[in-house]
Amino acid sequence: MQAGIFQCDGGGLSPHERLAQLKHAISGQQLDLVVCPELFLSGYAVGDDVRQFAETQDGPFSNRVAELAKQQSTAIVYGYPEQQNGELFNSAICIDNKGHVVSNHRKLLLPPGFESEYFTSGDQLSTFNLGLFKCAMLICYDVEYPEAVRAAAEAGAQIIIVPTALSEQWGVVAHKLIPTRAFENGVWVLYANHAGVENNARYLGNSCIVAPDGTDAIRAGITQQLIIAEIGLEAVTQAQNRLPYLKGVPQIRAIIHKER
């Protein structure tokens, strides 16, 4: 699979302008999957404006992304503020290369501050298939909990897709924690961050595609860019056979439960 991450510098841009930047970045790249950041539609550090951009899973922005996905024959994942039955969710949606919605993830854990004030937490983890791969989506803070990634891996996910909005003071997450999550589960992690400045937020950039052995397949710098890597199932099999952490989980849990 040819997978890409669009690290967008979209501060102050409209949804239409963000989508135009994405189209320009991926045109002719022959990608199977491209991942955009958390709240790509609206921007992350936009305060109360996030409400005006909110839409349902089949809203106008989703329909335009579906057209782009079909035109480029690539699956697209992007973050957006989802409105449903009077509630607002910090969500990420996957639209396949035929323009169909195949998964919608609502952020499970909301950090203190802006998100806790505006959004409702999601309540489930879902997996879905893209080509030969089984995938799961988490959003930003979700992936910082080892339990969330472990649950996805135990459910069979080989790729963990993570739209994020990581500011520059949290470099340890992008550089240390994300490779660890990949390594301890033997899975690919696609971590898609923003670039640049947006209101009071200065983003770290450093989006990355991390291999199942915990090494970077590719990593972005701090500016807007598209990064691409070839990802394969063989790397997952090799990593999980070499260090069978997932097979040892039931035994460890049994020991811990017995000691309690």
C-alpha positions as CSV (number, residue, x, y, z in Angstrom):
1,M,0.0,0.0,0.0
2,Q,1.2,3.5,-0.9
3,A,0.2,5.6,2.1
4,G,0.6,9.3,2.5
5,I,0.1,11.9,5.2
6,F,-0.8,15.5,4.3
7,Q,0.7,17.7,7.0
8,C,-1.4,20.9,6.4
9,D,-0.6,24.4,7.3
10,G,-4.2,25.6,7.3
11,G,-4.3,28.4,9.9
12,G,-6.9,31.0,8.8
13,L,-8.0,29.0,5.8
14,S,-11.6,28.1,4.9
15,P,-12.6,24.4,4.5
16,H,-12.7,25.0,0.7
17,E,-9.1,26.3,0.8
18,R,-7.9,23.4,2.9
19,L,-9.5,20.9,0.5
20,A,-7.9,22.7,-2.4
21,Q,-4.5,22.3,-0.8
22,L,-5.1,18.6,-0.3
23,K,-6.1,18.2,-3.9
24,H,-3.0,19.9,-5.1
25,A,-0.8,17.8,-2.8
26,I,-2.1,14.4,-3.8
27,S,-2.9,14.9,-7.5
28,G,-1.0,12.4,-9.6
29,Q,0.6,10.7,-6.6
30,Q,-1.2,7.4,-7.0
31,L,-1.8,6.9,-3.3
32,D,-3.9,4.1,-1.8
33,L,-4.5,6.1,1.3
34,V,-3.9,9.7,2.5
35,V,-4.4,10.9,6.1
36,C,-5.1,14.5,7.1
37,P,-4.9,16.0,10.6
38,E,-7.4,16.2,13.5
39,L,-10.2,18.6,12.8
40,F,-8.8,19.2,9.3
41,L,-12.1,20.6,8.1
42,S,-12.3,23.4,10.6
43,G,-8.9,23.8,12.1
44,Y,-8.2,22.8,15.7
45,A,-7.4,26.1,17.5
46,V,-10.5,27.9,16.3
47,G,-12.5,28.2,19.6
48,D,-16.2,28.8,19.2
49,D,-15.9,28.8,15.4
50,V,-15.7,25.0,15.5
51,R,-19.5,25.0,15.9
52,Q,-20.2,26.8,12.6
53,F,-18.1,24.2,10.7
54,A,-19.7,21.2,12.2
55,E,-21.5,18.8,9.9
56,T,-22.9,15.3,9.8
57,Q,-21.0,12.3,8.3
58,D,-22.7,13.0,4.9
59,G,-22.4,16.7,5.0
60,P,-21.2,19.0,2.1
61,F,-17.5,18.7,3.0
62,S,-17.7,14.9,3.2
63,N,-19.4,14.9,-0.3
64,R,-16.6,17.0,-1.8
65,V,-13.9,14.7,-0.2
66,A,-15.8,11.7,-1.6
67,E,-15.5,13.2,-5.1
68,L,-11.8,13.8,-4.6
69,A,-11.3,10.3,-3.4
70,K,-12.9,8.9,-6.5
71,Q,-11.0,11.3,-8.8
72,Q,-7.7,10.3,-7.3
73,S,-8.7,6.6,-6.6
74,T,-7.4,6.9,-3.1
75,A,-8.9,6.5,0.4
76,I,-8.9,9.7,2.4
77,V,-9.0,10.1,6.2
78,Y,-9.6,13.5,7.7
79,G,-10.7,15.0,11.1
80,Y,-13.8,17.1,11.4
81,P,-16.3,18.4,14.0
82,E,-19.3,16.0,13.7
83,Q,-22.8,17.2,14.6
84,Q,-25.2,14.5,15.5
85,N,-28.5,14.8,17.4
86,G,-27.5,18.1,19.0
87,E,-24.1,16.8,20.2
88,L,-20.7,17.7,18.8
89,F,-18.0,15.1,18.4
90,N,-14.3,15.3,17.5
91,S,-14.4,12.8,14.7
92,A,-12.3,11.3,11.9
93,I,-13.8,9.7,8.9
94,C,-12.4,7.3,6.3
95,I,-13.8,7.6,2.7
96,D,-12.6,4.8,0.4
97,N,-11.4,5.2,-3.2
98,K,-15.0,4.7,-4.5
99,G,-16.2,7.6,-2.4
100,H,-17.9,5.5,0.2
101,V,-17.7,6.1,4.0
102,V,-16.2,3.0,5.5
103,S,-15.5,4.2,9.1
104,N,-16.2,7.1,11.4
105,H,-14.4,7.3,14.7
106,R,-15.4,9.7,17.5
107,K,-12.5,10.6,19.8
108,L,-12.7,8.5,23.0
109,L,-10.8,10.6,25.5
110,L,-11.0,14.4,25.6
111,P,-8.1,16.3,27.2
112,P,-8.9,19.2,29.6
113,G,-9.6,22.6,28.0
114,F,-11.1,23.4,24.6
115,E,-12.1,19.9,23.7
116,S,-13.8,19.1,27.0
117,E,-15.8,22.3,26.7
118,Y,-17.1,21.6,23.2
119,F,-17.2,17.9,22.5
120,T,-18.9,14.7,23.7
121,S,-16.7,11.6,24.0
122,G,-17.1,8.7,21.7
123,D,-17.8,5.3,23.1
124,Q,-16.5,2.6,20.7
125,L,-13.5,1.4,18.8
126,S,-14.1,0.2,15.3
127,T,-12.0,-1.6,12.7
128,F,-12.4,-1.6,9.0
129,N,-10.7,-3.0,5.9
130,L,-8.7,-1.1,3.2
131,G,-7.4,-3.5,0.6
132,L,-5.5,-6.3,2.3
133,F,-5.1,-4.3,5.6
134,K,-7.3,-4.2,8.7
135,C,-7.2,-0.7,10.1
136,A,-8.4,1.2,13.2
137,M,-8.6,5.0,13.8
138,L,-7.7,6.8,17.0
139,I,-7.5,10.6,17.4
140,C,-4.6,12.4,19.1
141,Y,-5.0,11.9,22.9
142,D,-6.5,8.4,22.3
143,V,-3.2,7.0,21.0
144,E,-1.3,8.3,24.1
145,Y,-3.1,5.5,26.1
146,P,-1.4,2.1,25.5
147,E,-4.7,0.4,26.2
148,A,-6.3,2.0,23.2
149,V,-3.7,0.8,20.7
150,R,-3.5,-2.6,22.3
151,A,-7.2,-3.0,22.0
152,A,-7.0,-2.2,18.3
153,A,-4.1,-4.6,17.8
154,E,-5.9,-7.4,19.6
155,A,-8.9,-6.7,17.4
156,G,-6.6,-7.5,14.4
157,A,-5.7,-4.0,13.2
158,Q,-2.4,-3.9,11.3
159,I,-2.6,-0.1,10.7
160,I,-3.4,2.5,13.4
161,I,-4.5,5.7,11.7
162,V,-4.1,8.8,14.0
163,P,-5.1,12.3,13.0
164,T,-3.7,14.7,15.6
165,A,-3.2,18.4,16.5
166,L,0.1,18.3,18.4
167,S,1.6,21.6,19.5
168,E,5.3,22.2,19.7
169,Q,5.7,21.6,23.4
170,W,4.7,17.9,23.1
171,G,7.6,16.7,21.0
172,V,8.0,13.6,23.2
173,V,4.7,12.3,21.9
174,A,5.7,12.4,18.2
175,H,9.3,11.3,18.7
176,K,9.1,8.8,21.5
177,L,5.6,7.7,22.3
178,I,4.3,7.0,18.7
179,P,7.3,4.7,17.8
180,T,6.8,2.9,21.1
181,R,3.1,2.3,20.3
182,A,4.1,0.8,17.0
183,F,6.9,-1.3,18.5
184,E,4.9,-2.7,21.4
185,N,2.1,-3.9,19.2
186,G,3.9,-4.7,15.9
187,V,1.7,-2.5,13.8
188,W,2.0,0.4,11.4
189,V,1.1,3.8,12.9
190,L,0.2,6.7,10.6
191,Y,0.4,9.9,12.7
192,A,-0.9,13.0,10.9
193,N,-0.3,16.4,12.4
194,H,-0.8,20.1,11.4
195,A,2.0,22.5,10.6
196,G,2.5,26.2,11.2
197,V,0.6,28.5,13.5
198,E,-3.2,28.8,14.1
199,N,-4.3,31.5,16.4
200,N,-2.7,30.6,19.8
201,A,-1.4,27.2,18.6
202,R,2.1,26.5,17.2
203,Y,2.1,23.0,15.8
204,L,5.0,20.6,16.0
205,G,4.6,19.1,12.5
206,N,6.7,15.9,12.5
207,S,3.9,13.8,11.1
208,C,5.3,10.3,10.7
209,I,4.7,6.8,9.3
210,V,6.2,4.4,11.8
211,A,6.9,0.8,11.0
212,P,6.0,-2.2,13.2
213,D,9.5,-2.4,14.5
214,G,9.3,1.1,15.9
215,T,11.5,2.8,13.3
216,D,10.4,5.7,11.1
217,A,9.5,4.8,7.5
218,I,9.3,8.5,6.9
219,R,8.9,11.6,9.1
220,A,8.0,15.2,8.1
221,G,9.7,18.4,9.2
222,I,7.8,21.4,10.5
223,T,6.3,22.9,7.3
224,Q,3.4,21.8,5.1
225,Q,4.2,18.7,3.1
226,L,3.0,15.4,1.8
227,I,5.0,12.4,3.1
228,I,4.7,9.0,1.4
229,A,5.8,5.5,2.4
230,E,5.2,2.0,1.1
231,I,3.7,-0.2,3.8
232,G,3.3,-3.9,3.8
233,L,1.8,-6.8,5.7
234,E,5.1,-8.7,5.9
235,A,6.5,-6.1,8.3
236,V,3.6,-6.7,10.6
237,T,4.0,-10.5,10.5
238,Q,7.8,-10.3,11.1
239,A,7.5,-7.9,14.0
240,Q,4.7,-9.8,15.8
241,N,6.6,-13.1,15.3
242,R,9.9,-11.8,16.5
243,L,8.4,-10.2,19.7
244,P,5.1,-11.9,20.4
245,Y,3.8,-9.3,22.8
246,L,0.2,-9.8,21.8
247,K,0.3,-13.5,22.5
248,G,1.7,-12.8,26.0
249,V,-1.1,-10.4,27.0
250,P,-3.6,-13.0,28.3
251,Q,-0.9,-14.5,30.5
252,I,0.2,-11.2,31.9
253,R,-3.4,-10.2,32.6
254,A,-4.0,-13.5,34.4
255,I,-0.9,-13.0,36.6
256,I,-1.8,-9.5,37.5
257,H,-5.4,-10.4,38.2
258,K,-4.3,-13.3,40.4
259,E,-2.0,-11.1,42.4
260,R,-4.8,-8.7,43.1
